[in-house]
Amino acid sequence: MGTKELKWLAAHPEVQEQYLGEYIAIAGEKLVAHGKDFKKVFDQVQKSGLEAIIHKARRLDKGLVVCSRAARWIGPSNETGNQ
């Protein structure tokens, strides 16, 4: 998982521009979620049951940041203890 999504992302630079600064989740050849909050995008992907990569859209001269479905949220804990 991931090669198809990365190829799709490379073939659609307009997605990078449209969602600049946001996290975008790609499953297969489809954008399935986006937003400025990584955890919210991650949760949307988890709830959908899809296997997706999550990438922070940035200027095309910057590197990729990719997160697979197997990743676990690591960040500030919330008051409810849910992760």
N, C-alpha and C positions, 0 to 999 in steps of 0.2 A: 504494500500500500504506500502511496506517495508519489511514485514516478508519474503516473497519469495526471495527478493533481498538479505537480510541479511543471509538467509539460504544458498543461492547460494554462496555468498562471503565466508562464513565459510567453505563450501565444496570445495573451490578452492583457497587454500593458495598460489598456484603458481602465482595467479594474484597479490597478495600483493607483492610478491618478484619481479615480472617482472616490476611493475610500482611503485616501492618503491619511496616515496617522491612526487608522482604525485597524482592529484585528479582523481578519476575514477568514472564514472557514470554507474550505473547498472539499467537496465529496465527489469523486469521479471527475466529471467535467461540468460541475455546477457549483455556484456560490450558494451556500446554504445558510450562512449567518454572518453578521458583521456588527461591529460596535467598538466603542472606545474602551470598554471594560473587558479585559481578557476573561475574567472569571464568568461574566455573563455570557459571552460567546461560547466559552468552554461548556457551560451548563446547558446552553441551547443544543449544542452538538450531542452531549451526553443524553439529553431527553429525547432527541430525534432517533437515537439508536444507530445513526450512520457512522461510518468510519470516515473521518475527515482530517485534513491537516488544518492547522490554524497558523496564520502568518500575519505579521504586522506589515501592512501596506506602507511602503516608504518609497522615496525617490529611487528610480531604477539604478542609480549608481551606487546604491548601498547594498549590503548583503541580505540574505534571507534569514528570517527567524522562523523556524517551523516547529510545531508541536504535534505529536501524533495522539491518537485516541488513547493510547496506553498511558499517556502522561497523567499525572495526578496534580491537582492544584497545590502549589506551594506558595504561600504568601501570607499576608497578615490574617490571623485567624479571626473569624467573626464571632459575635456574641453567642450564637446558637450552637457553636461547636461543629456545624456542618462544614464539610470541605468538598 
